[in-house]
Amino acid sequence: MIRDTIISAQKGDVVTDFYGKELMKAVGALAGTPGTYVTVQVMRKDPSTGEYQPTEITITRQQLWMEGERDEEDKKP
């Protein structure tokens, strides 16, 4: 099963190509101030044709917590 794949991200006027690169490289480009936006291009399977097509998605950045990380933040004085 092939899943959606991030192939590029745009921050302002800068477009970064991720096609065939590791996910963590994309994560670094997606990071930013919560409440700001980043546009990503994703290869997504078209249900009507079964073919993969690039699709642009605009994401509003938010604070993300990994499991257990929030607990550690709550314990800080």
Summary of the structure (lengths in Angstrom):
residues: 77
radius of gyration: 15.6
end to end distance: 45.9
largest distance: 55.4
contacts: 151
relative contact order: 0.20
helix: 19%
strand: 38%
